[in-house]
């Protein structure tokens, strides 16, 4: 079992930055690939970014490439999403997710993940 708790959301002006954090419980954090997803009002949840169990593989959805950076600290059981140059269209509830490590997989589908956090709201004002 892995429990995930997100933090760091809030209200920011367009062009600003936020850093989301996800704290994971359990001693097997390093065995999981981690992902960030988001859900905007009236839309389906979508993939944002993922990082492999050892931090060696990173993938981003096209709309956030060059603006968002995912990272993890396996000693502290945390994963972060640094979000820069935020746009109004980034407004959403952001979810952290954990899935069993799979070598060479892009991990951009909700079905790749077994555990989810409760989400943190990010609102970007234009």
BELZITA-V73808 format. One record per pair of residues at least 12 apart in sequence whose ideal C-beta (glycine too) atoms are under 8 Angstrom apart, sorted by the first residue. I is the first residue (numbers start at 1). J is the second residue. If there is no record, write none. Layout:
# BELZITA-V73808
I|J, I|J
This chain:
# BELZITA-V73808
1|25, 1|26, 1|115, 2|24, 2|25, 2|26, 2|28, 2|29, 2|32, 2|98, 2|114, 2|115, 3|24, 3|25, 3|26, 3|115, 4|22, 4|23, 4|24, 4|25, 4|96, 4|97, 4|98, 4|115, 4|116, 4|117, 5|22, 5|23, 5|117, 5|118, 6|20, 6|21, 6|22, 6|94, 6|95, 6|96, 6|117, 6|118, 6|119, 6|120, 7|20, 7|21, 7|22, 7|23, 7|120, 8|20, 8|21, 8|120, 9|94, 9|120, 9|121, 9|122, 10|121, 10|122, 10|123, 11|123, 11|124, 11|125, 12|86, 12|122, 12|123, 12|124, 12|125, 13|124, 13|125, 14|86, 14|87, 14|88, 14|124, 14|125, 14|126, 15|85, 15|86, 16|86, 16|124, 17|82, 17|83, 17|84, 17|85, 17|86, 18|83, 18|86, 18|122, 19|80, 19|81, 19|82, 19|83, 20|36, 20|80, 20|81, 20|83, 20|94, 20|96, 20|120, 20|122, 21|78, 21|79, 21|80, 22|34, 22|36, 22|78, 22|79, 22|80, 22|81, 22|96, 22|117, 23|77, 23|78, 24|77, 24|78, 24|79, 24|98, 25|77, 26|77, 29|74, 29|77, 29|98, 30|53, 30|54, 30|74, 31|53, 31|100, 31|101, 32|53, 32|98, 32|99, 32|100, 32|101, 32|115, 33|50, 33|51, 33|52, 33|53, 33|98, 33|99, 33|100, 33|101, 33|102, 33|105, 33|107, 33|112, 34|50, 34|51, 34|70, 34|72, 34|79, 34|96, 34|97, 34|98, 34|99, 35|47, 35|48, 35|49, 35|50, 35|51, 35|96, 35|97, 35|98, 35|99, 35|107, 35|108, 35|112, 35|113, 36|48, 36|49, 36|50, 36|70, 36|79, 36|81, 36|94, 36|95, 36|96, 36|97, 37|94, 37|95, 37|97, 37|110, 38|90, 38|92, 38|93, 38|94, 38|95, 38|122, 39|92, 39|93, 39|95, 39|119, 40|89, 40|91, 40|92, 41|91, 41|92, 43|92, 45|95, 45|110, 46|61, 47|61, 47|108, 47|109, 47|110, 48|60, 48|61, 48|64, 48|68, 48|81, 48|94, 49|61, 49|64, 49|68, 49|70, 49|81, 50|70, 50|106, 50|107, 50|108, 51|70, 51|71, 51|72, 51|79, 52|101, 52|107, 53|101, 54|74, 55|71, 55|72, 55|74, 57|104, 58|70, 59|106, 59|107, 59|108, 61|108, 63|89, 64|83, 64|90, 67|83, 67|84, 67|85, 67|86, 68|81, 68|82, 68|83, 68|84, 69|81, 69|82, 69|84, 70|82, 79|96, 81|94, 83|122, 86|122, 86|124, 87|124, 87|126, 88|124, 88|125, 88|126, 89|124, 90|122, 90|124, 91|122, 91|123, 91|124, 92|122, 93|119, 93|120, 93|121, 93|122, 94|119, 94|120, 94|121, 94|122, 95|116, 95|117, 95|118, 95|119, 96|116, 96|117, 97|110, 97|113, 97|115, 97|116, 97|117, 98|113, 98|114, 98|115, 99|112, 99|113, 99|114, 99|115, 100|114
